[in-house]
Amino acid sequence: MKLITKYNRINIAATFSVLLAASVCYYFIVRYVLIHQLDSTLKVEESEILDYIKTNNSLPEETNYRDQHTSFTKVNEPVKRKFSNIDLYNERHHENNSYRQLEFSVIVNNNQFKTSVIKPEGEVEDLITLIVLITIAIIILLSLILFITNRFLLRKIWSPFYETLSSLKKFNVSGNKELVINKTNIEEFNELNTTVNSMTARIVKDYDTLKNFTDNASHEMQTPLAILNSKLDLLIQEPNLTENNLKQLQSMYNAIGRLTKLNQSLLLLTKIENNQFEKSELLNFDLLIKDKLVQLEDLINNKHLNLNIQLQNVVVNMNHHLADILLNNLLSNSIRHNINEGIININLTQQELLISNTGPLLNFDTTTIFDRFKKGDNTEGLGLGLAIAKQICDNYNFRLSYFFKENMHMLSVGLTNATDQ
């Protein structure tokens, strides 16, 4: 959920709740005031009746008007003066109506009478209803105004933030360009932009330093390794070497070979992580697989492996060199870790490249199979082949996954930018 949307929801909900609670309180306050006003009118009628009795020593005539009813009932004992709400049947409208009633006692010629003065509450209720409707309309109008204001005004206020976010999305550390973001008239966003500019400048500087170190270290290591290889080649050719000397030299030769391969693999991983393979092109993935199988034909024949190939015409947009490395690592892995006279199945569709092969069960947690230097006990590899394949897939948003099903090791590459040829 976006920040503006969440803010709008919270703001409108809080405003609506406050207005609703205030409206309820407002309703009861207005009702109390109007009823109090109606009671004051009843008190005026009470005073007029008492004044009339005092002046004339007799009861006034009973009234039965639309807006007032007055009645006198002879009683034996005085009644308690009180206000009350009553419902009376209206024969004209055939319905019960609410009334406010004041009861009190009067004495005329030593006779006790209960006096009832009744006024209808209809006008009060109508006025309260009108006030409630107006209040509801105001709440709806205010909520609408708040929504529109928050939607457009806040979006404009937050536009510098989205500009910064857009610039960060477009930022490429390998582009050798520092991120520059324009100033705004909002202090907090200026602080954010200053921090982002400073951070990206340090990232670019650190990247350049690391890239130069990697290139220089790789170049400097290649020279002594090449010298060692050539010296060992000459030394192995010496005629006076014993069998023990030859074994030791061969061990050194193998170690230097592994070191050379390790150096090349780590350098390749660094370059992939740093996006140094930017050039992409449309590649026929099925043709690349066929070419790679021809290159690996000797290895396949040495183990007498059975190939089952189903390839659709698929085109992907990626760097040719990285595509070659990806296929080489995946196919070599299925050959190297297979058994004699084993099976390799290769299925290529528009959505997925699936390579499955027979082989011994893995003796480690398969969730770490794509980690660097992760390998089984019986392999002589460096444990970087699948790590390199995973890094290539991550660069192109391919989904590389491993699972074991029906006694087959399966590597799946989910293709996101594949198209029909």
LOLUM-104661 format. One record per residue (C-alpha): residue in three letters; x, y, z. Coordinates in steps of 0.1 Angstrom, whole numbers, padded with zeros to 4 digits, always signed. Example, Ala and Ser with C-alpha at 12.3 -4.5 7.8 and 13.67 -1.06 7.14 Angstrom:
ALA+0123-0045+0078SER+0137-0011+0071
//
This chain:
MET+0000+0000+0000LYS+0013+0034-0009LEU+0020+0060+0019ILE-0004+0085+0004THR-0032+0059+0003LYS-0026+0048+0039TYR-0024+0084+0051ASN-0057+0092+0033ARG-0074+0062+0048ILE-0062+0070+0083ASN-0069+0108+0080ILE-0104+0103+0065ALA-0113+0076+0090ALA-0101+0097+0119THR-0119+0128+0106PHE-0151+0108+0100SER-0150+0093+0135VAL-0145+0126+0152LEU-0173+0143+0132LEU-0196+0113+0139ALA-0189+0114+0176ALA-0193+0152+0176SER-0226+0149+0157VAL-0240+0125+0183CYS-0230+0149+0211TYR-0243+0178+0191TYR-0277+0160+0186PHE-0282+0154+0224ILE-0271+0190+0232VAL-0295+0205+0207ARG-0323+0182+0218TYR-0316+0192+0254VAL-0317+0229+0245LEU-0349+0226+0225ILE-0367+0205+0252HIS-0355+0230+0278GLN-0370+0258+0256LEU-0403+0238+0254ASP-0403+0234+0292SER-0398+0272+0295THR-0429+0277+0274LEU-0449+0252+0296LYS-0437+0272+0326VAL-0451+0304+0310GLU-0485+0286+0306GLU-0483+0275+0342SER-0477+0311+0354GLU-0506+0324+0333ILE-0529+0297+0347LEU-0519+0305+0383ASP-0523+0342+0377TYR-0558+0337+0362ILE-0569+0316+0392LYS-0555+0341+0416THR-0573+0369+0399ASN-0606+0352+0391ASN-0607+0325+0418SER-0618+0301+0392LEU-0603+0277+0366PRO-0597+0289+0331GLU-0613+0272+0303GLU-0598+0240+0290THR-0581+0243+0256ASN-0575+0217+0229TYR-0556+0235+0203ARG-0532+0220+0178ASP-0502+0233+0196GLN-0515+0232+0232HIS-0538+0211+0254THR-0549+0222+0288SER-0570+0201+0312PHE-0581+0201+0348THR-0589+0171+0369LYS-0603+0171+0404VAL-0582+0151+0428ASN-0582+0144+0465GLU-0545+0150+0471PRO-0520+0174+0455VAL-0499+0160+0427LYS-0462+0164+0424ARG-0451+0190+0399LYS-0432+0173+0370PHE-0423+0173+0333SER-0428+0142+0313ASN-0429+0129+0277ILE-0462+0112+0266ASP-0476+0097+0234LEU-0511+0106+0223TYR-0532+0093+0195ASN-0539+0118+0167GLU-0573+0110+0152ARG-0567+0133+0123HIS-0535+0117+0112HIS-0543+0083+0127GLU-0509+0080+0145ASN-0493+0085+0178ASN-0475+0118+0184SER-0450+0128+0211TYR-0459+0155+0235ARG-0442+0173+0264GLN-0464+0175+0295LEU-0463+0196+0327GLU-0484+0185+0356PHE-0490+0206+0388SER-0517+0212+0414VAL-0539+0242+0419ILE-0565+0250+0446VAL-0598+0266+0436ASN-0625+0272+0463ASN-0608+0247+0486ASN-0609+0221+0458GLN-0577+0203+0446PHE-0572+0201+0409LYS-0545+0184+0388THR-0536+0207+0359SER-0520+0192+0327VAL-0504+0215+0301ILE-0494+0196+0270LYS-0474+0209+0240PRO-0464+0188+0209GLU-0428+0179+0203GLY-0433+0176+0166GLU-0416+0209+0158VAL-0387+0200+0180GLU-0383+0166+0164ASP-0386+0181+0129LEU-0360+0207+0138ILE-0337+0180+0152THR-0342+0159+0121LEU-0333+0188+0099ILE-0302+0195+0120VAL-0291+0158+0118LEU-0296+0158+0080ILE-0276+0190+0077THR-0249+0176+0099ILE-0247+0144+0078ALA-0244+0164+0046ILE-0216+0185+0062ILE-0198+0153+0072ILE-0201+0139+0037LEU-0190+0172+0021LEU-0160+0176+0045SER-0150+0139+0038LEU-0152+0145+0001ILE-0132+0177+0003LEU-0106+0160+0025PHE-0103+0131+0001ILE-0099+0154-0030THR-0074+0177-0011ASN-0053+0148+0002ARG-0054+0131-0032PHE-0041+0160-0052LEU-0025+0184-0028LEU-0005+0157-0009ARG+0005+0140-0042LYS+0019+0174-0053ILE+0037+0178-0019TRP+0052+0143-0022SER+0062+0147-0058PRO+0099+0155-0049PHE+0100+0122-0030TYR+0088+0102-0060GLU+0113+0121-0082THR+0141+0109-0059LEU+0127+0074-0059SER+0126+0074-0097SER+0162+0086-0099LEU+0173+0059-0075LYS+0155+0032-0097LYS+0174+0045-0127PHE+0207+0048-0109ASN+0234+0024-0123VAL+0265+0021-0102SER+0285+0009-0133GLY+0274+0040-0152ASN+0302+0061-0136LYS+0278+0089-0130GLU+0269+0103-0096LEU+0233+0107-0088VAL+0222+0144-0088ILE+0188+0153-0074ASN+0174+0188-0076LYS+0166+0209-0044THR+0130+0214-0033ASN+0113+0238-0010ILE+0106+0211+0016GLU+0134+0208+0042GLU+0129+0171+0050PHE+0131+0162+0013ASN+0162+0183+0009GLU+0179+0164+0038LEU+0169+0131+0022ASN+0182+0142-0012THR+0215+0154+0003THR+0219+0121+0021VAL+0211+0101-0011ASN+0235+0122-0032SER+0262+0116-0006MET+0255+0079-0003THR+0255+0073-0041ALA+0287+0093-0046ARG+0304+0070-0020ILE+0289+0039-0037VAL+0302+0050-0071LYS+0336+0057-0056ASP+0338+0024-0037TYR+0326+0006-0069ASP+0353+0022-0090THR+0379+0013-0063LEU+0367-0023-0061LYS+0365-0027-0099ASN+0401-0013-0103PHE+0413-0035-0075THR+0397-0066-0090ASP+0410-0059-0125ASN+0445-0051-0113ALA+0446-0081-0089SER+0434-0105-0116HIS+0459-0091-0141GLU+0488-0093-0116MET+0479-0128-0106GLN+0477-0141-0142THR+0514-0132-0148PRO+0530-0152-0120LEU+0505-0181-0126ALA+0515-0182-0162ILE+0552-0181-0152LEU+0547-0210-0127ASN+0529-0230-0154SER+0557-0225-0179LYS+0584-0233-0154LEU+0566-0265-0143ASP+0563-0275-0179LEU+0600-0272-0183LEU+0607-0289-0150ILE+0586-0319-0158GLN+0606-0324-0190GLU+0638-0328-0170PRO+0652-0364-0177ASN+0666-0370-0142LEU+0634-0367-0123THR+0624-0395-0100GLU+0588-0409-0099ASN+0583-0392-0065ASN+0595-0359-0080LEU+0570-0363-0109LYS+0542-0369-0085GLN+0550-0338-0065LEU+0553-0317-0096GLN+0520-0330-0109SER+0504-0321-0076MET+0518-0286-0079TYR+0507-0284-0115ASN+0471-0294-0105ALA+0471-0269-0076ILE+0482-0241-0099GLY+0455-0251-0125ARG+0428-0250-0097LEU+0442-0216-0086THR+0440-0202-0122LYS+0405-0215-0126LEU+0395-0201-0092ASN+0409-0167-0101GLN+0390-0167-0134SER+0357-0178-0117LEU+0359-0152-0089LEU+0367-0125-0114LEU+0338-0136-0136LEU+0314-0135-0105THR+0326-0100-0096LYS+0321-0088-0132ILE+0286-0102-0133GLU+0277-0087-0099ASN+0290-0053-0111ASN+0269-0055-0143GLN+0300-0053-0165PHE+0283-0074-0192GLU+0257-0048-0203LYS+0255-0056-0240SER+0225-0078-0247GLU+0211-0092-0279LEU+0184-0116-0291LEU+0197-0151-0289ASN+0182-0184-0302PHE+0184-0203-0269ASP+0176-0237-0286LEU+0205-0232-0311LEU+0228-0223-0282ILE+0219-0255-0264LYS+0225-0276-0295ASP+0259-0260-0301LYS+0269-0265-0264LEU+0259-0302-0266VAL+0282-0306-0296GLN+0310-0291-0276LEU+0303-0314-0247GLU+0298-0345-0269ASP+0331-0362-0258LEU+0322-0359-0221ILE+0288-0373-0228ASN+0302-0402-0247ASN+0328-0410-0221LYS+0301-0417-0196HIS+0278-0433-0222LEU+0249-0410-0212ASN+0215-0411-0228LEU+0202-0377-0240ASN+0165-0369-0243ILE+0161-0335-0259GLN+0129-0315-0265LEU+0135-0279-0276GLN+0111-0253-0287ASN+0122-0223-0307VAL+0129-0198-0280VAL+0145-0163-0282VAL+0159-0146-0252ASN+0175-0111-0248MET+0208-0114-0229ASN+0245-0112-0233HIS+0259-0139-0256HIS+0289-0146-0234LEU+0268-0149-0202ALA+0243-0172-0220ASP+0272-0194-0231ILE+0286-0196-0195LEU+0251-0203-0181LEU+0244-0232-0205ASN+0280-0246-0201ASN+0277-0246-0163LEU+0242-0262-0162LEU+0250-0289-0188SER+0285-0296-0174ASN+0269-0300-0140SER+0244-0326-0153ILE+0273-0345-0170ARG+0299-0343-0142HIS+0276-0353-0114ASN+0259-0381-0134ILE+0265-0418-0133ASN+0278-0441-0161GLU+0250-0449-0186GLY+0229-0423-0169ILE+0202-0401-0183ILE+0200-0364-0191ASN+0167-0348-0201ILE+0166-0313-0216ASN+0133-0296-0221LEU+0130-0260-0234THR+0097-0242-0236GLN+0087-0205-0237GLN+0085-0205-0199GLU+0112-0227-0187LEU+0145-0245-0194LEU+0145-0278-0174ILE+0176-0300-0172SER+0173-0332-0152ASN+0198-0360-0147THR+0204-0391-0128GLY+0231-0392-0101PRO+0239-0400-0065LEU+0220-0383-0037LEU+0235-0350-0024ASN+0250-0352+0010PHE+0243-0316+0020ASP+0214-0292+0025THR+0201-0285-0011THR+0188-0251+0000THR+0224-0240-0001ILE+0232-0256-0035PHE+0237-0222-0052ASP+0260-0208-0025ARG+0296-0202-0034PHE+0321-0231-0027LYS+0292-0254-0019LYS+0299-0289-0033GLY+0296-0325-0024ASP+0323-0346-0009ASN+0330-0366-0040THR+0335-0338-0065GLU+0367-0321-0076GLY+0350-0289-0087LEU+0354-0255-0071GLY+0318-0252-0060LEU+0314-0220-0081GLY+0296-0233-0113LEU+0260-0231-0099ALA+0268-0199-0080ILE+0278-0183-0113ALA+0247-0196-0130LYS+0226-0183-0102GLN+0242-0148-0104ILE+0236-0147-0142CYS+0199-0157-0137ASP+0195-0131-0111ASN+0209-0104-0134TYR+0182-0112-0160ASN+0154-0119-0135PHE+0154-0156-0144ARG+0143-0180-0116LEU+0169-0207-0111SER+0158-0235-0087TYR+0168-0271-0078PHE+0146-0300-0068PHE+0149-0338-0066LYS+0119-0357-0081GLU+0115-0393-0093ASN+0152-0401-0086MET+0162-0372-0109HIS+0182-0340-0100MET+0164-0312-0117LEU+0176-0276-0124SER+0149-0253-0137VAL+0154-0218-0152GLY+0122-0198-0154LEU+0125-0175-0185THR+0109-0141-0181ASN+0118-0125-0214ALA+0116-0154-0238THR+0096-0150-0271ASP+0087-0172-0301GLN+0112-0173-0328
//
